[in-house]
Each structure stands twice: as structure tokens, then as C-alpha cells.
Amino acid sequence: MPMMQVQTSVPANGTATPFGGLQYEFMHEPASIEIAIVAAATGVVATVYSGPDLLLQEGPTTIKAANTVPVYPDDYHLEDDAAAGDRLSVLLRNTTGGAIVVYTYCKITPHV
């Protein structure tokens, strides 16, 4: 089962796309996905897409503020069934005046 694990420093009042350019940014086959986003501090909002499905529209509610990696299953709040070719897109936006480290993980379970 593939997994993407990304640690990103989101600049002050800036944005980041943690899955951009990774092996599984575009799904190779149909799969169930579970996404976790944990930030080192409050002030980060995220927009998350799985192909055409909007899973989170710029909301801070699923982003836990803890200076640690996501814990399974506690921090995996976003789930979807993705088709082959679907793009997994996460846009992080820092609303504060200082850089914040964000951990973005995606657990991929191919459909058999």
C-alpha cells in the first residue's frame, strides 16, 4: 500500500502544494485514499481535491496544531475513492506572519 509523507515549511502569508510532483500526485489505479494534515502551529488553512471531488474548501477544522507527524487513524479526517488518473491536490495557505511546518500524509489503498 503506497503512502505519501511530506513535511512542508509554508512561508509567512504564502502557499504550498505538498503533493506536487510526487509519484502518486496522479493516481495510477482506482484506490481509497485517506489524508491527514497536521501543522506545527495554528494559522494554516487547506483546500483539498481528489480528482473532481472537493474534500475540503479552505478550512482549518481538520488541521490539528501539534508539532508531530499525523497519527493513524486519529488525524486522517479526509477520505475518498479516487479513480485512475485522478489528481490528489492539496493547497496549504499560511494566514500568519511566520513560516509554519505542515505534515501532509496520504495513505493509498488500491482497489483489488
N, C-alpha and C positions, 0 to 999 in steps of 0.2 A: 504494500500500500504506500504510494508516494506521499510525501509531505513537503510543503514549502515552509521554511522558517527564516524570517527576515527581521533583522534589527536595523531600524532606520532612525537617523537623527533628523527630525523635521525642524527646519530653521524657523527663527522668530518670524511670525506673520507670513510663513511660507507654506508650501505644499510639497508632498512627496507621493510617489506611486510605487509602493514597495514590491509589487509583483511584476513590474515592467521588465521585460527581457528575460524572465526566468523560464525554465524548461516547461513548466505547466501553466504559464500565463494563458495559453490556449490549450484547452482540454484535448487530449489525444483520443479519448474514448468516452462513452457515457459513464458518469460516475456520480456518487453522492459526495458533496463537499461539506465541510464544517470549518468555519472561520472564527478565529479568536484574535482580538485586538486589545493589547494591554499597553498603557502608557506609563512612563515614569512619573508623570505629574498631570494634574488636570489642565484642560485647555485645548485638547485635541478633539476635533470632530472628524467624522469619516463618512464617505459615500461609498457604498459597496454594490457592485453589479456582478451577477453570474450570468453571462450571456445577455439576453434581453431582460432578465429579471432584476428589478431593483430590490435589493435586500435591505438596504439602509440608506436613507436620504439625509445626509449631513446631520447626523445625530450623535450626541455624546453619550447616550444612555447605555450603549453596550461597550463602552471603553472604560475599563477599570483603571484607576490610578494606583499603580503598585510598581515598584521598581524591581520587577521579577518577570520571568517568562510566563506565558499562559499555562494554566493548569487544566488538564483534560479530566472530566468534561465541564468543569465549573465555568471556564471562561469562553467556551465555544458556543456563542449565542446565535450565530448566523449559520443556517443550513439551507441547502438547495440540491436539486438534482440537475446536473449540468449535462448538456449534450456534447457530442464530439464536435470540436471546433469552437465551442463557447469560450469567450474571453472572461477570465476572472480579473476584475478590475477593482482596486481599492485606491481611493484618493483620500489622503490624510491632509488635514488643514490645521495648522497651529494658530490659535487665536491669541497667543500671548506674546510678550516681548522677549522671550528667551527660547533657545532651542530645547526640544523635548525628545527624548529617546522613546520610540514606539516599537513594540514587538508585535509583528503580524504573522500569524501561523495559519496554514490551511492544510487540513487532513483530507486526503482524497481516497475514496473507496470505490474502485471500478465496479460497475455492474457486471455480473457474471451471467 
